[in-house]
């Protein structure tokens, strides 16, 4: 099955897919079972063997931060060489003890790999408010470092929690200066409504980048992909994204060159599809929606977020119900106080390319049109296009539906 499965992601012409678990040149990774989770892989290490590696990172903007986020934020995020990650316990709300554990994990990976602690990022995901077993974490990191290999098979499994399976890809990108590899591994299924990052995501390339280029491409592409998604509107305490560039391909990407643009297009496509894979695996999810809002530049974003996070819109999406009233209600709530939208007389709405509301008035669809609309929303992806008052703005938000499965899972999952 092709990695680029969504109609909302265009595979760049000069990009081809490799084995999903493959890694770019210069990288090694491993995942092991350390006993943090009751069963399965739960500690992973990713490392670049190239001394000249450059990096970039993005973290959650929550006011309640996991200890690994704090420790990684203190590291040299522009020259990281490795990341140590654990799943099953988020190491959040454990005070000084949690920070000591995160720093101990960082130091353990650095010692075994022969790096400075500030060259190691750390991440954790799972239950909040419980002590992360330090000795198990440290033993897991040492074991993973001893098993490092040239693919991300076990690493991409070690980062999972409620995910049904790994999200990963490796791409060949043909640049004018030569061919480079670009790979990514991600996890996430719930507690997702990020700002500047999402869940846990690791990106590797063997392109030779300037530090400024790594930072620029990371920021631009995250804003167009992972920052455009929501499962439940809840901002995680632990969201982290790391990009590492080893330079081991020998292909230098010159800033502001066509190659920089081409690599950016590939990274954008990779992250957008990973984001959609995360949504499609949203806890109990059946369908993914995309809402596009056009109108006043200051208003399109809150309206799109209101629609995407509305439990009424999300349950209608889950039930394949083209209930446009849910979308209008959510938009109206976000537009409250805007006199130009009074009465909704300037709202147009299309569902799957079919106009259902014009100028705030529901169109009188005949029986055949209603049947066509009902059939159109039964697919895995459903698109909503909304026009609101004003001009100059356009945005998109991707979202998952809301199902019985989501309620059941989160009713039984401690914090």
N, C-alpha and C positions, 0 to 999 in steps of 0.2 A: 504493500500500500504506500502511495506517495505521501511524503511528509506534508506537502502543500495541498491540503484537502479542502480548505475553505475558499469559497468564491470571493471572500473579502481580502484575500491575500494573493498578490500576483508574484509568481516566481520570476526573479530577474532572468533575463535571457542568458547571461553568462554564468549561471549557477547550476550545478548538478549535484545530485544527492549521493552520498556515500553510505556505508553501513552506519545506522543511527548511533551506535555506541562508540564509533571511532573517535579518535582525538587528533588534533593538529600536531605537527611535529614539535618536539620539545616537551610534550606534556605526558605525565603519568598520573594514574588515579587508582583507587581501590576502595572497597567498602567491606566492612566486616560486621559480624554479630558480636556485640559487647555486653549484651544483657540489659541494656537500658530499656528496650521494649521487651515484652514477654516472649516474642519470637521474631526472627527475621533480622536482616541487616539494619544497623542503626548508627554506625560511625563510618564516616568517609573522609578521605584525604585526597586533595587535588594539588599537584605541584608542577611548576615549570622548572625544568633543569637549566634554563638559559639565564646566566647572570644579568643580562641586559633587559630582562622582562619589564615591561611597563604595564600599568593597571589603572583601573577606575572602579569606583564603587558608588552605590546608592543604597540608602537605608530608609526605614520607616520614619515618618514624621510624627508618630505618636508621642504624647508626653510621658507615656509609660513605656520605658525601653527595656528590652531583654538585656541581660549582662553581656552576651556576645556582641550585640549591636554597639554597646558602649565601648567595649574593648577593641572591636574592629575600627570604630571611629577614631580611636586614639592611635591606630597603627598608621604606617606610611601607605595610604591607600593608592598612591600613584606609582609605587614600586613593589607591590606585593608579589611574592613568589609562590605562595601556597595558601590553601584554605583548608581548615579542619572543621567538619560539620557533624552534628549528631541529631538524631530524630527520636521522638518519644517523650522528650522533656524539653520545654522551651527555655529553661533557666531564666525565668522571669519572676520577679517579686520574691527573691531570696536574699536580698540585702547584700551586705559585704561578703557573705559566704559565696553567693552566686558569682560575684565579680572575681573572687579568688579562684573559683573553679574555672571560669572562662580564661583567666590569665594563665592558669596552670596548664590548660589544654593548649593554649597558644605556645607556651614555653616548651611543652613536651614535643610538639610538632617541630618547632624550630631546632631543638636539640638533636633530634633524630635526623632531620634533613640537612643539618649544617647551615642553618639560616639564623639571622637575627630575629628576635621575637616580633619586632615591628614589621617584618616582611611576611607575617602570617596573619591572615584574617580568620575569624571564627564565626560560626553560625550554629543555631540550634532551633529546633521546631518541635512542637508537641504540647503537652499539658502545661498550663501555667500554675505557678504557686506551689510547686513541689521541688524538693532538693534534687538537683542533677547528681547522680552518684559519681563522685569525682574519680574514684579509683577505677571504676568501669570505663569511664570516658578516657582516662589516660592510658589504660591498657588497650583500649580499642584503637586509639590513635597510633600507638606504637605498633600494634598488629597490622593496621592498615598501611603504615609506612613500610613495613617489611614485605608487603604483598603488592606494592605498586606495579601496575602494568600499563601497556600502551592502549588501553581502551577504557571506557567509562561504564562498562556493564554493571559491575557491582557498586560503583560509586553512585550511579543514578538510582539504584535501588535503595541505598542506605539513607537517602534524604527523604524518603516517603513517610507519610503518616496515614491520613484517611484516603489518600489517593488510591485509585483502583489499579494504577500501573505507572511506569516511568514516562516522562515527557522528555524527549531528547532528539537530537538530530546532528548530523555532521555534513557539511557542504564543501564542495570544491568551488572556488570563486576565481574565474579567469579575469585577471587584470592585464593591462597593457604591459606592465613590468614582469608579469609571470603569474603563476597559479598559486593561490594560498588556500588554506583550509580554515573553516569557521565552524565551531561546534557549540552546542548549548545543552544544558540539563536543567530541568526545573521541577519544582514540586508545589502543590497547592490545590486545595479543593474547597475550602471554606475560609471564613474570616478574611475576605478579600475585598478591599476597596482602597487601593493604594494611592499614595502621592509620592512620586519620584522613584518608587520601586514596587515590587510585589513579591510576596511569598519568598521562596528561596530560588535564586536563579544564578547559574554559573556559565559564563561565556568564555571560550578560548579561541584564539587565532594564532597562527604562526606567521602572520604578516608582521613586518618590521614597522612599528608605528612610533611617531613622536608622542610624548605624554599628552600634549595638548590635543592631538588627534583622537587618542583613546577617550579622553574626557569629553570631547565634543560629540563624537559618534554615540557614546553611551547616553549622554543627556538627551540628544535629539531623538534617538530611536526608542528609548524608554518612554518618553512623553507620547509617542505615537502608538505605543503597543501596550505594555504592561500597565501604564497609567490610564489607559482607556477602558479598563475592565472592572467589573464588580460582580461578585457572587451574592453578597448579603449586605453590602454597605458598611461592613465592620472593618476598621483599620487595625491590622495586626500589630503586636508589640515587637515583632521579630523580623519583619520583612527586610531582606538583604539581597543585593545583586552585586556580583563581582565580575569584571571583565579583565582577563589577562592576555597579553600579547607577547609571545616568546620571541618573535623575529626569526625563528629557525628556518623558515622557508627561504630566507635570503632575499625576499622581495620587499623592497622599501616602498611604502606608500607615502608619497610626497604630499604635504599639506596643501589643500586647495587645488588638488589635481583631479583629473578624471578618475584616477584609481581610487582616490579618497571617496568620491561620489559613488563609485561602483561598489566598494566595500560597504559603504553606508547603506546602500540599497539592499545588499544581501543581509546585513545585520537587521535592518528594519523588517524584512520579510521573515527572517528567523524568529525574531521576538514577537511579531504579530501572530504567527502561527502557534508559537508556544503559548501565548496568552489565550488564544482560542482553544487550544488543547486543555489548558487549565480550566477554562469555563465549562467546556464540554464534560469535564470530570468533576464539576461542582457537585457537592454532596447530594446525591439523588437526582442529578440533572438529567433531563431528557432532551431539551432544546437550548440553543443559544440565540439570543436576539441582538440586533444592532439597531440603535436608534440614532438617526441623523437629524440634527436640529439646525435650522437656518433662520437668521433674523438678527436682532440686536446683539452686537458683539459682547456686551457685558452680561447678557441674559441667557445665551444659548447653553452655556455650560451648566448652570444650576437647573435649567429645565431638562436637559438630557439626563443629568444625574437623578432628578426626581422621577423621571419615567423609568429609568433602568433599575432604581432601587425600590420602586413601588411594589409591595407584595401583591396588590391587585393585578397589576400588569404582569408580574412574574407568574402568578398562578394561572392567569389566562393563557400565557405562553405555554405553560406546562400542559394545559388541557386542550391545546390547539383551538382556542376560542378567539376569533377575530373581534374581540370586544373593544371597539375603538373608544367607548366611553371611559374605560379605565385609563387610557392614554390621555384623553382630554382632561380628566380629573386631576391626574398627576401634574400635567402641564399647568393647569389653572392654579393649583396649589403653589407651584413655584413662582407663578406670575402675579400672585396676590399683591395688591398695592400698586400695580402698574396700570394706570388709567387707560393707556392705549389698548390694553387687552380686555377691557370691560366687555362682558358678554361673550367673549371668545370670538368676536366677529371677524377677527383677522387670522384665525387659525385654519390652516389646511393640513390634512393628514392623509398620507398614503400608506397602505399596508401591502407589502410585497408588490409594489408598483401599481397598486389599484387605488384610485382616489375614493376615499370613503367620507371625507369631510371637506367642504369647501366654504371658506369664509365663515367658519364656525357653524355651518349648517350641515347636518348629515344628509348625504345623497340618498335618493330613493332608488335602491338597487332592486332589479327584478330577481326572480327566483334563480335564474341561471347565473347571474352575477354573484348572488349570495353563495351558491354552491361552489363556484369557482374560488371565491375568497376563502371559504371554509376549507377547501382542499389545499389552497396555497399555503396555509399556516400549519400544515401537518408535517412539513419537512424538518430536518435537523437544524436549519437556520432560518430565521424569520427577520425581515427588515421592516422598520418603521421610519417614515420620513415625515417630519413635522416642520411646518413653517409658522413662525411666530412674528409678532410685530417688530419692525425695525429692519435694519440692513447692516451688512458688513461683518457678520459673524456666521461661522459654521463649525460644528463640532460633531463628534461621534462618540458613543459609548457602547461597549459590548457588555452583555449581561447574560446570566444563566436564569433558568426558570426556578420556580419554588415548588418543591414536591413534598409528598408525604415522607419520602426517604430522607430529605433534609431535616425535617422536624424530628423524625425518629432517631437519626444519628446524633443530633445535637442535644436531644433530651437525655441521651445515655452517655455522652462524652463529657467527662469532668473538665470544667473550664476550658 
